[in-house]
């Protein structure tokens, strides 16, 4: 079994996608995201043929779009297809979220 250094590979964009390139599977993927204090307008959207669960791991995320309000540490929302949420970190520390996703019932060809 392989261990993946997810937090250590966060790109300058603030996210790291652990997916088929690393796992060899198209069944599911994981996104690890970090928002710096004051960072805003990061768009989260599963995309056609996908569903995602977004979990606030540390810090709170101010959300607007399909879900509007504060996604507090430890809370999650489920999104489908083209549903979109824009997130912002109003806190004084970095906020971390994790997105787990996969293909919807109709499937998605790769």
N, C-alpha and C positions, 0 to 999 in steps of 0.2 A: 504494500500500500504506500502511495506517495503522499508526502506532506507538502502543502502549498503555502508559500510565504505571502499571504494575501496582503496584510498590512504593510509589509516591506516593499511592495511593488506599486503603491499608489502613484499614478502618473501626475504630472503637473496640472492636468485637468481636474484633479481631485478624486479620481475614481480608478479602480482596477477591476477588470472583468475576468473572472475565472470561468472559462468556458471550454468549448470543444477542442480548442487548440491544445489546452493543457490536459484535459480529461479524456479526450477521444470520444466523448458522448455528446449527442445533440439533445438529449432528454431534458437537461436542466442546466442552469448557469447561476452564478452568484456575482453580484457587484458589491464592492466595498467602497463606500464614499466618505470623504472627509470634507466638511465645510469649515473654512476658517472663520473666526469671529467677524461678523459684519458681512460675510459673503452672501450674495443674494442672486436670485434669478437663475438657479440651476433647474433645468427642465428634466423631469423624470417621466418617461412614457414607455410602456412595454412595446408598443408597435404591433402592427397587424399580425395576427396568429400567435400572439404571446399573452401570458398573464404573469403578473408579478405581485409579490408581497413586499412592501417596504416597511422596514423595522427601524425605528429610532433607537440606536444602541447607547449612545451617550450624548447628552444635551437634548434640547428640544428643537424641533423644526417648525418654523412658521410656513404654512402651506397655503397656496391659492390655486384655484382651478377645480378639477373634479372633486377634490376634498379641500375645503377651506377651513382653516383653524390651526391650532397648535397640535402637532403630533409629538406627544411627550415621550421622554425616554422610556423605553419598554413597551410602547404602543406601536401598532402596525395597521396598515391599510392594504386592501386588495384592489388591484387595478387590472383592467382588461383592455387589450387592443390599443386604440388611439386615445384612451383616456389620458389626460395629462395633468401633472401637478408641478408647480414651480415652488422650490423650497428656498428658504432663507435661514441663516443662523444669526439671531439677534443677541446671542449670549456672548460672554467674555472669553470663553474657551472654545476650542474646536468641537464641532458636533460630528458624530459618526453615525452613518446609517448603513444598513445591509439590505440589498434587494435580492430575493430569491425568485427565479423565474423559470418558466418552461413554456412549452407549446400548448395552445388552446385545443379544445376538442376537435376543431376542424383540421388541426395539424398545420404544419408549416414545412414546406419542402426546402431542403438544403442541397 
